[in-house]
């Protein structure tokens, strides 16, 4: 094991006691893909719910606090320049349509100085950093479908469409529990109406619950009235039966037209498609699914699955293949959020 990782793991283990004493401490990875630099450091989060938050990290090059005040300020300026990461605006791609933005990162020099002065010369320099929101977000783009996350965000999502059966769900939930992975489940409303308790169990495992229409009809073939009804009926079930305020809609069979996207947009929902289709409904050998994911998965990929025999058998290896590429797994909302990836997710890959 490289010495760098041994030091990092030792630091992580040694800090667990501090995390228990002070819940504001978390681990966050600052990943600078544009320069191929990966910095995993200790952060102190002041706002865990906001995509733009102030955090504290140890300087990458193990810089230490000098005794001279002017030297300290100069060192902070130098480290701040190294850590600066520009925000990336959301945009409309001619092929992939709406591409989410990604928060930048900058050092709060005054807060870093105050923190350093509370320590003593020879201590590691800890940088107080802030995530900087893009100037253009998804909400600014208008009515477009989303097929993938930002390619600079090293995170992918499993999107599991559920319209039939439930026999393979317990196995899939157990695997995701074991791997500390959360997925997004898109429910067909007619299935959900008959399996509310199963859906509640899925929700208890911490997964995201979203809308897959009501009766698995091709949305592009429906009148506006019927299309609205398909989305609304399932939306009502999610809210009334599960207490979920959902903002995602995955069209059944991936069939949609611009009116479908416009309707979802007017209902304050994103239309979600996929980047990579496992085709698990055709019941291929699990090894075929694993090989496909391992070959094509990349930052921002949304992976389409169903609760089938093939996917349940392949799921554990799929997750290992994704982590093996240095990618973390989150929900669809996590992937399309501009928030930067946290180290607690990234550390799972070591």
N, C-alpha and C positions, 0 to 999 in steps of 0.2 A: 504493500500500500504506500503511495507517495507520502512523503513527510508532511506536505501541506494539508492533506486530508486527515492525517493522524492528529495534527494540531487542532484542526477544525472540529473533529469529532470529540476530542478531549475537552475543548472549550464548550461545546454543546452540552456534554454530560455534566461538566462542572457547573454549568449555569442553571440546571434544572431546579435546584433548590431555590435559587433567586427568583425563578419564574413562579414557584409556588407561593413565595412570600409576597411578591409584588406582581399582580396580574397585568400590569401595564407593560411588562416586558414580553416581547415576542421575537421570533426569528424571521428575518426577511431577507430574501436574496435580491440584490440589485444586479440585474443582468444587462450588460452593455453589448448587445449583439452586433452593433455596428462596428465595434472594435474588437469583437471576440473576447472580451474580458468578462470573467465571472467573479463577482465579489459576494461572498456570503459572510454576513457580519451580524453582530448583536444590535438590535434596534429597540428603542423605546417608543411605542406608538402612542400618540396623543389623540388619535381619532381612528378607530377601527372600522367605523361605518362609512366614512367618507372616502371617495376615490382619491382625494387630494389630502394627504396627511403628513404631519411632521414626524420624523423618526430619528433615531440616534444610531450611528454605526461606528465601528472601529475602522480607522483608516487602513486601506488595503496594504500599504507598504510598511505597516507597523511603525509609523512615525510616532515619536514620543514628544511629550510636552517639554519645550525648552524652558530654562529659567528666565531668560530675557523676554520682556514683554513684546518688544518690537519683533524679535525673532518668532515669537508665537504667532503674532498677527500675520507675518509673512508666510509662515508655514501653513496656516489655515488658508490663506489666499491660494497657495500653490496646490494644496490638496483639493480645494474647492474647484479649481480649474480641471483637475484630473477627473473629478466625479461628475461633472456637468454632463447631462444627457438631455438632448432636445426632445420635446414632445412631438409626437407624430399625429398629424391631423387625420380624421376620418375622411374617406373619399369614396367616390363612385368609380368602380373599375368596369371597363367595358364587358368583361367576361364574368367576374365574380360579384358584380353589383356593389352593394354597400359593404365597405371594409371599415371596421371600427378603428378609432384612434387608439393611441397608447400614451399614457402619461410619461412625461419627462421627469428628470430628477435634478435638483440643485441643492447646494449646501447653504444653509442659513449661517453666514459667517459670524454675525453678532451672537446668535444663540450658541454656536460652537465655541466662541471665545469665552462666553460666560460659563459654559460647562467646563472648559479647560481650566479656568481660574479657580473652579471649585475643587480641582484635583491638586496634584503636586508635580513638580518637575520630575521627569522620568516615567510618569504614567503614560499608557497608550493614549494617543489623541483620538477622541471620539467625535465624529462629525454629525451634527444635527442636520438632517436632510429633509427636503420637502418634495412631494410629488407635484409636478406642474401639469395641469390639464391642457389638452390640445385646444387650439383656438376653434377648431371645427370638430364637433361630435356627431354621433349617429343621428341625434335629433335634428341636426341642421341639414341633413342630406335630403330629407323628404321621404317619399314613399318608394322604397326599394327593398327587395328581399335580401337576406343575409345567408351566404353560403359558408363563410369561414370567419375566423377571428383575424386580428392583426398579425401579419407574418413575423413581426418582431417580438411578439409575446410568446414565450416558450411554454405554452399550455394548450391542451386539446380537451375535447369533451366527448363523452359517449352520450348520444341521444337515442333513447330506447322508445320506439313507438309501440304502444300496447293497444291492440284491437281484438285480440283473441287469446284464449287460454290463460292459465296462470301456473301450470305445473312446473315450469322452469324458473319461475321468479324466486322462490326461496333459495335455490342454489346460487343464482346470480347475486342476490342480496348478501349471502354469506361471503362470497368471494370478494365483493366490493368492501364489505366490512373488514375482512382480513387485510385488504390492501389499503385501507383508509382512503377509499375513492368514493366520490359522490357523482352521480350521473343526473341527467335530465330525462324524466319520463313524460312522454307525450301521450295522453289518454284519449282514446276514442270514447265519446260520451256514452254511447249505448253499452260499451263494456264497463265503463266506470259506474254507470247506474246500477249494474248488477254485482259489482265487486268493490263496493265502497270500503269494506273492512280490509280487503287486500291493499287497496290504495292507501289507506291510513297506515298500514304496516310499512309500506314503502316509504311513506313520509316520515315515520318514526325513525327510519334508518338515515334520515338527513338528506334525502334526495329531492331534487327540484321537480315540482309537479306542474305540467303544462298542458296545452290544448291541442288536440289532434282532430278537431271537428267532432260531429256527433255520430254520423252513420257511415263514415268512410266513403263518401261520395266524391266524385271528381268535381272540384270546386269550379273549374273553368266551364263546366257544362250547366251550372246552376244559374237561375235568375238571381238578381241582387237580393231579393227578399229571402230566397231559400239559402243563399250563401250566408247572409247575416244570421239566419236562424241556426245554421249548422255550428257556427262559432259561438253564438250566444248561449245556446242550450248547454254546451259543455262548460263554457265560462261560468254559468250559473251553478252547475254542479260542483265545480272546483271551489267556488266561493261558499256555497251553502253547505255542502257536505264535508269539505276539508278545511274551510277557512282560509283558502289560498287566494291571494291577489295576484293573478297571473298576467304576464305581459308578453308571452311568447305563443305563437301559433305555427304549427307545422302542418302544411296541407297534406291530406291523405294521398298516398302514392306519389307525392311530389307534384301533383297536378294543380296548376293555378294559372291565372292570367292577371293582368294589371289590376283589374277590378278587385280581385281577391286581395291583393297587396294593399290596395287603397282602403278596402273595408277594414282590414286588420289595423292599418295605420290610423284610421279614424276612431277605432276602438282602443287606441293607445297601446297597440301590440306590434311587435316585430314579427314579420313572416320569416320563419327559419327553414332553410333547406339543409343540404349536407354537402360536405366536401368529398367524403369517402363512403361508399356504400358497400357493406359487407355481403350483401345479397344472401343473407342467412336464411331468408324465407325459402330459398331453393334447396336448403339442407345440404350444402357442400360439406366435405370433410373439414373438421375443425382446423386442421393444419393449413388448409387453403385460405381460410379467413385470417389466421395468424400471419401467414406469409404476406398476404395482401396488405394488412395493416403495417407490418414491419417494414415493408418496402416503400409505402407511399405516405405514411404519416409524417407530418411536419408541423412546425408552430402554427397554431390557429385552426387545425383540422377539426371539423365536426364529423364524427363517425356514426353512421346510421346503423342501428341494430334493432332486433326484435327479441322477445323472450322465446327463443327457439332452442331445440336440442343442440344445433351446431354452435350457436353463440354461447350458450351456457357452458359447453365443453371447451370452447376456445377462450373464454373470457380471461381466465387467469394468465394465460400466455400472452394475450393481447395487451394486458396491463403491463406485464413485464417487458414486452417489446417497446411499448411507449416510454416507460421509465428508462429503459436501456438506451434510448436516444437522447436522454437528458431533458425530457419533457415532463411536465407535471400534468395532472388531470384535474379538471374542475367541472362545474356545471356549464351549460350553454351560457347562462347569464355571466358566469365568471369569465368565460373565454371572450365574450363580446364586450365586457367591461373594459374601460381604459386603464384600470388599476394595474399596478405592477405585480409581478408574481412574488409570493411570499416564500421565504426559505423553509418554513415548516413543510411546505409541499415539495420544495426542491430537494430537501435533505433525504427524502424517502428514496432517492435514486442512488444513494451512495452504496 
